[in-house]
Amino acid sequence: MRGMKEMTYQHSESTRIVLRSLVRVICPPEAAPIADDIVAHMALTIGASPAVLQKLIGTGLTTYDLGALPRYGKRARSLSDAQAEAYYVSWEHGLTPLHVQFARAINQLMSLSCYEQPLMMEAVGFRPGPWIDEVRAKRLRVFAADVARQEAQVLAPDPLRPSKPEAR
Amino acid sequence: MVAARQALHEGTRPSGVITRHDIHGDLVVDADVLVIGSGAGGATVAAELAEAGYDVVVLEEGSYYQTRDFTADTSGMVRQLYRDGGATMALGNPPILYQEGRAVGGSTVINGGMSWRTPDKILARWEKEAGLHGIAKDLEAHFARVERRINVAPMDAEAIGTDNHLLKQGADALGWNIIGNLRNQNHCVGSNRCAFGCPTGAKQSSLVSYIPRALHYGARIFADVKVKRIMRHGKRATGAIGTVNGTPHHVTVRAKLVCLSAGAIHTPALLARSGFRTPSGQLGHNLSMHPNVKVVAIFDQPVTNWKGAHQAFQVREFQDQGLVFAAIGMPPSVLAMSFPHRGRQLGELMSRYDNMMLAGMLCEDTRTGRVRSVNGKPQAFYQLADEDAANLKRGVSLLSELLFAAGAKQILLPFHGAKDLHSADDARALLKANTPTRGWEVVTVHMMGTARMGADRSAAVTDAHGMVHDADRLMIADASLFPTPIGVNPMETIMALATRGAAHVIDNARRLLS
């Protein structure tokens, strides 16, 4: 079940291309094969965020893309690896706090999406699914009586409930 | 009197829960009591009044999920269970990221399950400063009822993970006071997914305690309904109108009493946009946030922070100075997004994820912010006070010292651009380092105080029971009521105040519910 905002947001083609070009700058090299998955995941995260933030990210990415033109004669999306790195650094330590904040925000969003990918989670040894299955089964097996007792207690009339209503 | 229903059984949606999929046009519903919000405050009031025999309707903006819906998909859970996907921020320097639950069960679905009574010194302060005479004694019985309902208990020893053992080891080495956390859980087995919906059902959130109870005693819960405004006739609240998410349909609830439990950000905003003004002018003011920061310690040995109970201990050595420390397990994605590193550096750092331990602190703040309405939506403004910033920085230094005592080899700080720490000496030297607050990463999940209760109607928004001053049949039951920050996790205080508020309604039913 997903929120309505999440279902309606999609990257524009331009946004997708610029984000795709940033994967090599922000994510570890081993994430390169899953760049498209990372960018697709970012759409889910952005889609759940407030509309104003979605607009800011879109506007920021357009500015980031076009901002490379004066220095490199081409858009950020078309820079070589070394140029892309240098250009991102120029924002990371940017002219204004807005540059810095934007670079940081994109770093955060993309890092989140990067380590939400199964390949990356597996690489760092994070395997929560089997762990959840294991402890859930253990709880039901070892503590079944207490679990049932608490479930009954949740619904049982409360002898400590305050005085009866004056009127109905 | 409403007849009791069958219990809520996992795997089936109880008939008292109505979602957007069930609503195919505008609806008008009558009830004795309308509760807006289904978290710690709203669910409690709903259950108490439903059990007393009243016809209760709950409107909840978020969706209805059950334990089986809570999976290992971290960001999927965040998108579903958190308001705005967790991207909510109080503006200030530094900005403070805050999180609110948005689901049936509210923030209790995503909190850590810490269950502490309001400290005595805080209740004494409330009695003295807010004129809430006798509240400490009065709340005792309500705390007891809440603790029984949500099964507040110490952790089973075998559920405690390595990260929490390390926290205790460090505190013991320094001779600091550390205590086992009391949590609303029934044999928590340490899945460490508290913040993403407990997938084992062990955490006794409102979703598996007060909500089933409310349903059992006949309450109806409309999920996916965002309240636009509270209806009024003069100063008397008469119900509310909401829209069903993703549809053009409206739900109108006409009620004899309205209880607002939308949290400290949305409660004042909803009151304001519904035209309620309080004589004190304090609505939306006095926002406290318990700002907190975290450090990441790297050990030589595996920590595997995602296995074991969330915050099994709390370091209380500095509680009198407004600081409480705890260990918190987090998935790699959440940690990665908190680091300034990127590219190859990020990969190298994250390769040590299994050796990482995350620890944070809660700071009892001294300055307050406020909630304003911007384009019809609530926006929090909060400026971290210099003395609170100094306290947080001191807390980072002390916590780092503890972690080095536990064997940490490196500590990453929440201060952008600050060098990592490698020794206890580094930790102590941090106090003299220049760390401008604009580069701090400050977060919170405790928003309080924006509709504070108090005896003096010229200084408070509600009376001692949460009834809104200068309004009729309108009550509040959430953390908005707190006259001051409380310095511990607020859930149990919210529930106890809600229980007390419901008892007040029952005792005054002739006036409030006729």
Interface residues (C-beta under 8 A of the other chain):
Chain A: M1 R2 G3 M4 E6 R24 V25 I26 C27 P28 P29 E30 A31 H41 L44 T45 G47 A48 S49 P50 L53 E85 P97 R104 N107 Q108 L109 S111 L112 S113 C114 Y115 E116 M120 M121 A123 V124 G125 F126 P128 G129 W131 I132 V135 R136 K138 R139 V142 F143 D146 V147 Q150 E151 Q153 V154 L155 P157 D158 L160 R161 P162 S163 K164 P165 E166 A167 R168
Chain B: M1 A7 E48 E51 A52 G53 Y54 S63 Y65 D69 T71 A72 T74 S75 G76 V78 R79 Q80 Y82 D84 G85 G86 A87 T88 A141 A144 R145 R148 R149 N151 N186 H187 V189 G190 S191 R193 P199 T200 G201 A202 Q204 V208 S209 P212 R213 H216 N245 G246 T304 W306 K307 P331 P332 S333 V334 L335 A336 M337 S338 F339 P340 R342 G343 R344 L346 G347 E348 M350 S351 Y353 D354 H416 R438 A502 A503 I506 D507 N508 A509 R510 L513 S514
